[in-house]
Amino acid sequence: MITNTMRFKLYDVIVSLSEAVDLISPELNSHHQRVAYLSYRIAEQIGIPLKIRREILMQGLLHDIGALSLAERISLF
């Protein structure tokens, strides 16, 4: 069972990953954060329950995680 503390820690990890994408690939310029926000707001407007909206928010933050090119990933090491 996921507790609220675990949920907040998972959210913190996801936010950190999305911020790391910005550091590595600045051309994305917080695109994933805007997608997450807009997706959350649309879900809110159409009456999606809060629990699912939170999942949508986290998925929006991670949707571009694979956008890093192989060259960018190699340059990290």
For each residue, the residues with C-beta under 8 A, 3 or more apart:
1:
2: 6 7 10
3: 6 7
4: 7 8
5: 8 9
6: 2 3 9 10
7: 2 3 4 10 11 54
8: 4 5 11 12
9: 5 6 12 13
10: 2 6 7 13 14 58
11: 7 8 14 15 54 58
12: 8 9 15 16
13: 9 10 16 17
14: 10 11 17 18 58 61 62
15: 11 12 18 19 61
16: 12 13 19 20
17: 13 14 20 21 61 62 65
18: 14 15 21 22 32 33 36 61 62 65
19: 15 16 22 23
20: 16 17 23 24
21: 17 18 24 25 28 32 64 65 67 68
22: 18 19 25 26 28 29 30
23: 19 20 26
24: 20 21 68 72 76
25: 21 22 28 67 68 69 72
26: 22 23 29
27:
28: 21 22 25 31 32 64 67
29: 22 26
30: 22 33 34
31: 28 34 35 64
32: 18 21 28 35 36 60 61 62 63 64 65
33: 18 30 36 37 60 61
34: 30 31 37 38
35: 31 32 38 39 60 63 64
36: 18 32 33 39 40 56 57 58 59 60 61 63
37: 33 34 40 41 57 60
38: 34 35 41 42 60
39: 35 36 42 43 56 57 59 60
40: 36 37 43 44 53 56 57 60
41: 37 38 44 45
42: 38 39 45 46
43: 39 40 46 48 52 53 56
44: 40 41 47 48 53
45: 41 42
46: 42 43
47: 44
48: 43 44 52 53 56
49: 52 53
50: 53 54
51: 54 55
52: 43 48 49 55 56
53: 40 43 44 48 49 50 56 57
54: 7 11 50 51 57 58
55: 51 52 58 59
56: 36 39 40 43 48 52 53 59 60
57: 36 37 39 40 53 54 60 61
58: 10 11 14 36 54 55 61 62
59: 36 39 55 56 62 63
60: 32 33 35 36 37 38 39 40 56 57 63
61: 14 15 17 18 32 33 36 57 58
62: 14 17 18 32 58 59 65
63: 32 35 36 59 60
64: 21 28 31 32 35 67
65: 17 18 21 32 62 68
66:
67: 21 25 28 64
68: 21 24 25 65 72 73
69: 25 72 73
70: 73 74
71: 74 75
72: 24 25 68 69 75 76
73: 68 69 70 76
74: 70 71 77
75: 71 72
76: 24 72 73
77: 74
